[in-house]
Amino acid sequence: MTEQNSTVATELRDHLGRLVIALVICLLAYGFYFILKTVDRPLTRITIDGEFKYLNHQDLTVLVNDAISGGFLTVDLEGLQAVLQQHPWVDRASIERQWPSQLHIDVKEEVPIARWGDQAFLNRMGQSLNIADNSHLDKLPLLIAEFGESTEIMEQYQRLSELLLPTGLKLSELRLDSLGAWQVETNKGIRLVIGRQEIGKKIRHLVLIWESGLNLQADKIETIDLRYPNGLAVAWRSTVAEGEDNNARTAKVTVVSG
Protein backbone atom coordinates (compact mmCIF):
# COMPACT_ATOMS: atom_id res chain seq x y z
CA MET A 1 0.00 0.00 0.00
CA THR A 2 2.80 2.33 0.87
CA GLU A 3 4.39 1.65 -2.53
CA GLN A 4 1.10 2.49 -4.29
CA ASN A 5 0.80 5.74 -2.35
CA SER A 6 4.33 6.64 -3.31
CA THR A 7 3.55 5.97 -6.99
CA VAL A 8 0.41 8.10 -6.86
CA ALA A 9 2.31 10.93 -5.18
CA THR A 10 4.99 10.81 -7.86
CA GLU A 11 2.39 10.94 -10.63
CA LEU A 12 0.67 13.87 -8.94
CA ARG A 13 3.97 15.72 -8.69
CA ASP A 14 4.64 15.05 -12.39
CA HIS A 15 1.19 16.29 -13.40
CA LEU A 16 1.56 19.31 -11.17
CA GLY A 17 4.96 20.07 -12.68
CA ARG A 18 3.56 19.89 -16.19
CA LEU A 19 0.69 22.14 -15.21
CA VAL A 20 3.08 24.67 -13.72
CA ILE A 21 5.22 24.63 -16.89
CA ALA A 22 2.12 25.05 -19.07
CA LEU A 23 0.94 27.91 -16.87
CA VAL A 24 4.33 29.64 -17.10
CA ILE A 25 4.32 29.27 -20.89
CA CYS A 26 0.82 30.73 -21.09
CA LEU A 27 1.80 33.62 -18.86
CA LEU A 28 4.90 34.31 -20.95
CA ALA A 29 2.91 34.13 -24.17
CA TYR A 30 0.27 36.46 -22.77
CA GLY A 31 2.96 38.82 -21.51
CA PHE A 32 4.65 38.86 -24.91
CA TYR A 33 1.30 39.45 -26.60
CA PHE A 34 0.47 42.24 -24.15
CA ILE A 35 3.86 43.92 -24.68
CA LEU A 36 3.59 43.49 -28.45
CA LYS A 37 0.14 45.06 -28.52
CA THR A 38 1.39 47.88 -26.32
CA VAL A 39 4.53 48.60 -28.35
CA ASP A 40 3.21 47.68 -31.81
CA ARG A 41 1.31 50.90 -32.21
CA PRO A 42 -0.47 51.85 -35.42
CA LEU A 43 1.80 53.84 -37.71
CA THR A 44 1.05 57.52 -37.38
CA ARG A 45 3.48 58.95 -39.92
CA ILE A 46 5.33 57.69 -43.00
CA THR A 47 7.87 60.00 -44.65
CA ILE A 48 9.27 59.45 -48.15
CA ASP A 49 12.45 61.32 -49.04
CA GLY A 50 14.59 61.49 -52.15
CA GLU A 51 15.57 63.74 -55.03
CA PHE A 52 13.03 63.06 -57.75
CA LYS A 53 13.22 64.25 -61.32
CA TYR A 54 10.84 61.73 -62.87
CA LEU A 55 9.19 59.99 -59.93
CA ASN A 56 5.88 61.36 -58.69
CA HIS A 57 5.80 61.66 -54.89
CA GLN A 58 2.06 61.08 -54.79
CA ASP A 59 2.40 57.86 -56.80
CA LEU A 60 4.93 56.58 -54.27
CA THR A 61 2.60 57.50 -51.41
CA VAL A 62 -0.25 55.52 -52.98
CA LEU A 63 2.10 52.58 -53.64
CA VAL A 64 3.25 52.52 -50.00
CA ASN A 65 -0.26 52.87 -48.57
CA ASP A 66 -1.50 49.97 -50.71
CA ALA A 67 1.41 47.72 -49.75
CA ILE A 68 1.77 48.44 -46.05
CA SER A 69 0.16 46.39 -43.29
CA GLY A 70 0.82 45.87 -39.60
CA GLY A 71 1.93 48.19 -36.85
CA PHE A 72 5.24 49.68 -35.80
CA LEU A 73 6.83 46.30 -35.00
CA THR A 74 4.90 43.96 -37.27
CA VAL A 75 5.10 45.92 -40.53
CA ASP A 76 6.96 43.87 -43.17
CA LEU A 77 9.86 46.16 -44.08
CA GLU A 78 11.45 43.71 -46.54
CA GLY A 79 8.14 43.18 -48.32
CA LEU A 80 7.54 46.92 -48.57
CA GLN A 81 11.08 47.46 -49.85
CA ALA A 82 10.56 44.77 -52.52
CA VAL A 83 7.33 46.43 -53.69
CA LEU A 84 9.04 49.80 -54.01
CA GLN A 85 12.05 48.41 -55.86
CA GLN A 86 9.81 46.72 -58.42
CA HIS A 87 8.86 50.18 -59.65
CA PRO A 88 10.93 50.86 -62.81
CA TRP A 89 11.79 54.37 -61.63
CA VAL A 90 13.10 53.20 -58.22
CA ASP A 91 16.77 52.25 -58.10
CA ARG A 92 16.71 51.29 -54.42
CA ALA A 93 14.73 52.03 -51.29
CA SER A 94 15.80 51.90 -47.64
CA ILE A 95 13.29 51.83 -44.78
CA GLU A 96 13.79 52.35 -41.07
CA ARG A 97 11.54 52.55 -38.02
CA GLN A 98 11.49 55.74 -35.97
CA TRP A 99 10.18 55.48 -32.41
CA PRO A 100 7.45 55.42 -31.40
CA SER A 101 5.23 55.01 -34.48
CA GLN A 102 6.88 56.31 -37.63
CA LEU A 103 8.55 54.96 -40.77
CA HIS A 104 11.14 56.78 -42.82
CA ILE A 105 11.62 55.71 -46.45
CA ASP A 106 14.53 56.95 -48.52
CA VAL A 107 14.21 56.38 -52.27
CA LYS A 108 16.92 56.70 -54.89
CA GLU A 109 15.54 57.37 -58.33
CA GLU A 110 16.56 55.38 -61.38
CA VAL A 111 18.52 57.07 -64.14
CA PRO A 112 17.67 56.56 -67.83
CA ILE A 113 20.65 54.76 -69.36
CA ALA A 114 19.69 54.52 -73.01
CA ARG A 115 17.01 55.20 -75.59
CA TRP A 116 14.96 52.20 -76.60
CA GLY A 117 13.95 52.62 -80.20
CA ASP A 118 12.19 55.85 -81.12
CA GLN A 119 10.00 56.31 -78.07
CA ALA A 120 11.01 54.60 -74.83
CA PHE A 121 13.96 54.76 -72.44
CA LEU A 122 15.58 52.04 -70.37
CA ASN A 123 17.02 51.95 -66.87
CA ARG A 124 20.08 49.87 -65.94
CA MET A 125 17.89 46.77 -65.54
CA GLY A 126 16.46 47.10 -69.03
CA GLN A 127 13.05 48.16 -67.74
CA SER A 128 11.13 50.64 -69.84
CA LEU A 129 10.76 54.18 -68.48
CA ASN A 130 8.06 56.64 -69.46
CA ILE A 131 9.39 60.18 -69.81
CA ALA A 132 7.02 62.88 -71.02
CA ASP A 133 9.62 65.60 -71.62
CA ASN A 134 12.57 63.70 -73.11
CA SER A 135 14.09 66.35 -75.39
CA HIS A 136 17.14 66.60 -73.13
CA LEU A 137 17.85 62.85 -73.46
CA ASP A 138 18.55 62.71 -77.19
CA LYS A 139 22.28 62.24 -76.54
CA LEU A 140 21.77 58.93 -74.71
CA PRO A 141 22.93 55.77 -76.51
CA LEU A 142 20.34 54.27 -78.84
CA LEU A 143 19.45 50.58 -78.52
CA ILE A 144 17.61 48.92 -81.41
CA ALA A 145 16.57 45.29 -81.69
CA GLU A 146 14.48 43.56 -84.31
CA PHE A 147 13.72 40.84 -81.76
CA GLY A 148 14.52 40.02 -78.15
CA GLU A 149 13.75 41.55 -74.77
CA SER A 150 14.93 44.97 -73.63
CA THR A 151 16.60 43.34 -70.60
CA GLU A 152 18.76 41.19 -72.90
CA ILE A 153 19.76 44.19 -75.01
CA MET A 154 20.64 46.23 -71.93
CA GLU A 155 22.80 43.37 -70.58
CA GLN A 156 24.68 43.25 -73.88
CA TYR A 157 25.08 47.03 -73.90
CA GLN A 158 26.59 46.99 -70.42
CA ARG A 159 28.84 44.06 -71.25
CA LEU A 160 30.18 45.67 -74.44
CA SER A 161 30.66 49.01 -72.68
CA GLU A 162 32.82 47.33 -70.06
CA LEU A 163 34.83 45.32 -72.59
CA LEU A 164 35.53 48.44 -74.66
CA LEU A 165 36.73 50.52 -71.72
CA PRO A 166 40.46 50.03 -72.52
CA THR A 167 39.92 51.46 -76.03
CA GLY A 168 38.13 54.63 -74.92
CA LEU A 169 35.39 53.81 -77.43
CA LYS A 170 31.90 54.45 -76.10
CA LEU A 171 28.71 53.04 -77.53
CA SER A 172 26.42 55.59 -79.16
CA GLU A 173 24.25 52.93 -80.82
CA LEU A 174 23.81 49.19 -80.39
CA ARG A 175 21.79 47.26 -82.94
CA LEU A 176 20.62 43.63 -83.06
CA ASP A 177 19.37 42.65 -86.51
CA SER A 178 16.87 39.99 -87.53
CA LEU A 179 19.67 37.43 -87.93
CA GLY A 180 20.92 37.92 -84.38
CA ALA A 181 24.05 39.84 -85.41
CA TRP A 182 25.32 42.75 -83.33
CA GLN A 183 26.60 46.07 -84.66
CA VAL A 184 27.89 49.08 -82.76
CA GLU A 185 28.31 52.75 -83.53
CA THR A 186 30.85 54.50 -81.30
CA ASN A 187 31.39 58.04 -80.10
CA LYS A 188 34.37 58.37 -82.47
CA GLY A 189 32.23 57.57 -85.48
CA ILE A 190 33.69 54.09 -85.83
CA ARG A 191 31.31 51.25 -86.67
CA LEU A 192 32.01 47.82 -85.15
CA VAL A 193 30.54 44.85 -87.01
CA ILE A 194 30.57 42.07 -84.41
CA GLY A 195 28.37 39.28 -85.71
CA ARG A 196 26.48 36.68 -83.70
CA GLN A 197 28.99 34.51 -81.83
CA GLU A 198 32.02 34.82 -79.52
CA ILE A 199 31.27 38.46 -78.77
CA GLY A 200 33.66 38.70 -75.82
CA LYS A 201 36.51 37.01 -77.67
CA LYS A 202 36.14 39.36 -80.64
CA ILE A 203 36.17 42.47 -78.48
CA ARG A 204 39.25 41.25 -76.60
CA HIS A 205 41.02 40.76 -79.96
CA LEU A 206 40.06 44.31 -80.88
CA VAL A 207 41.49 45.63 -77.61
CA LEU A 208 44.81 43.88 -78.30
CA ILE A 209 45.10 45.35 -81.79
CA TRP A 210 43.87 48.74 -80.64
CA GLU A 211 46.51 49.01 -77.94
CA SER A 212 49.17 47.78 -80.37
CA GLY A 213 48.85 50.91 -82.48
CA LEU A 214 45.48 50.89 -84.22
CA ASN A 215 44.34 53.61 -81.82
CA LEU A 216 46.79 56.00 -83.51
CA GLN A 217 44.70 55.70 -86.69
CA ALA A 218 41.33 56.13 -84.95
CA ASP A 219 40.35 59.31 -86.79
CA LYS A 220 40.89 57.55 -90.13
CA ILE A 221 38.80 54.45 -89.40
CA GLU A 222 35.28 54.04 -90.75
CA THR A 223 34.48 50.40 -89.89
CA ILE A 224 36.11 47.56 -88.00
CA ASP A 225 34.79 44.15 -89.00
CA LEU A 226 35.32 41.58 -86.25
CA ARG A 227 33.75 38.61 -88.05
CA TYR A 228 37.11 36.97 -88.76
CA PRO A 229 38.19 33.88 -86.78
CA ASN A 230 41.70 35.17 -86.00
CA GLY A 231 41.63 38.88 -86.67
CA LEU A 232 39.71 41.82 -87.99
CA ALA A 233 39.37 44.04 -91.05
CA VAL A 234 39.59 47.82 -91.05
CA ALA A 235 37.80 49.95 -93.63
CA TRP A 236 39.28 53.43 -93.83
CA ARG A 237 37.37 56.62 -94.38
CA SER A 238 37.07 57.75 -97.99
CA THR A 239 39.42 60.71 -97.47
CA VAL A 240 42.22 58.28 -96.71
CA ALA A 241 41.64 56.45 -99.98
CA GLU A 242 41.99 59.42 -102.35
CA GLY A 243 44.52 58.59 -105.05
CA GLU A 244 44.63 54.97 -103.93
CA ASP A 245 43.09 51.92 -105.59
CA ASN A 246 40.07 50.19 -104.07
CA ASN A 247 42.18 47.48 -102.45
CA ALA A 248 43.96 50.10 -100.37
CA ARG A 249 40.75 51.04 -98.60
CA THR A 250 40.72 47.87 -96.51
CA ALA A 251 43.52 46.49 -94.39
CA LYS A 252 43.39 43.14 -92.65
CA VAL A 253 45.16 42.63 -89.37
CA THR A 254 45.85 39.10 -88.16
CA VAL A 255 45.79 38.43 -84.43
CA VAL A 256 47.30 35.50 -82.61
CA SER A 257 44.83 34.09 -80.07
CA GLY A 258 46.04 34.47 -76.58
Sequence and secondary structure as in RCSB ss.txt:
>XXXX:A:sequence
MTEQNSTVATELRDHLGRLVIALVICLLAYGFYFILKTVDRPLTRITIDGEFKYLNHQDLTVLVNDAISGGFLTV
DLEGLQAVLQQHPWVDRASIERQWPSQLHIDVKEEVPIARWGDQAFLNRMGQSLNIADNSHLDKLPLLIAEFGES
TEIMEQYQRLSELLLPTGLKLSELRLDSLGAWQVETNKGIRLVIGRQEIGKKIRHLVLIWESGLNLQADKIETID
LRYPNGLAVAWRSTVAEGEDNNARTAKVTVVSG
>XXXX:A:secstr
 HHHHHHHHHHHHHHHHHHHHHHHHHHHHHHHHHHHHHHS    EEEEE   SS  HHHHHHHHHHH  S TTTS
 HHHHHHHHHTSTTEEEEEEEEETTTEEEEEEEE    EEETTTEEE TTS EE  S  GGGTTS EEEESSS H
HHHHHHHHHHHHHTGGGT  EEEEEE TTS EEEEETTS EEEEESS HHHHHHHHHHHHHTTGGGGGGGEEEEE
EEETTEEEEEE GGGGTTS GGGGEEEEE    
